[in-house]
């Protein structure tokens, strides 16, 4: 494990249930992803995976959500992190979240996986016809800023998230085409 060249993006799968749940416990331990109930996912992991997969299909989600493709970064048989590629941007995504969101489980950070997951997500976005990609991060997330810049991100601006104390950096990546 740990050889970045062996890490790949895959569709969410029940095959990775155990390591996904371990990663979710890691996020909970650091106070993140607390909105996701481990016991509920564990009870119907197949349904959870199906829900993630269905998010890419237009019309199968509430109108305020855009279609998005969820992918997992896997190294061997271990869940490392996730990426979500939004097929289009609504007003909120254009302001705050962008086309691609990603996260690496806490015990696998600072090993190059973040840079790799964004690079692989950009390849997938290009295949989907997304050539100008908006990626954002919180102003205090130095690691994420470095990941975005390593993948060609050019800072457009810094914004205050409405109704929040959070400030975001907005980067654009020219993604071929």
C-alpha angles and dihedrals in degrees: 000000000000097000100130092206088065095054113100139178114246138171112267109275139183086232089081098046097119097050092040090056090046089053091048089053088052091053091048091050090058092046097256132121090020089147089069112081112216095201092053093050092044091052092055108016091153090057091047091053091046090052092053091049093048092055088080093060114091114235097023094095138054113289093247090063124075122216111272134183115225118207133178126217107226128186109194102317096331128106108231103170148314139253129195121199115200110213092214139001127248120194094275095047091047090054104037119007112025131198100306131042123180143170137186121213112256098249092053100049125117093032100099096265093117093056090046096048091052092046091050091045090052089054090052092046090052089052087053091052097255105139104159105052126192116206124176138189138179113271092243095051099098093168093055092046090054090048092052093046091048087057094052100271115165115201112240099176150314118252139187111240107236114254092006142089089230121109120200134206112218118209130183122208121198101224105187125260 
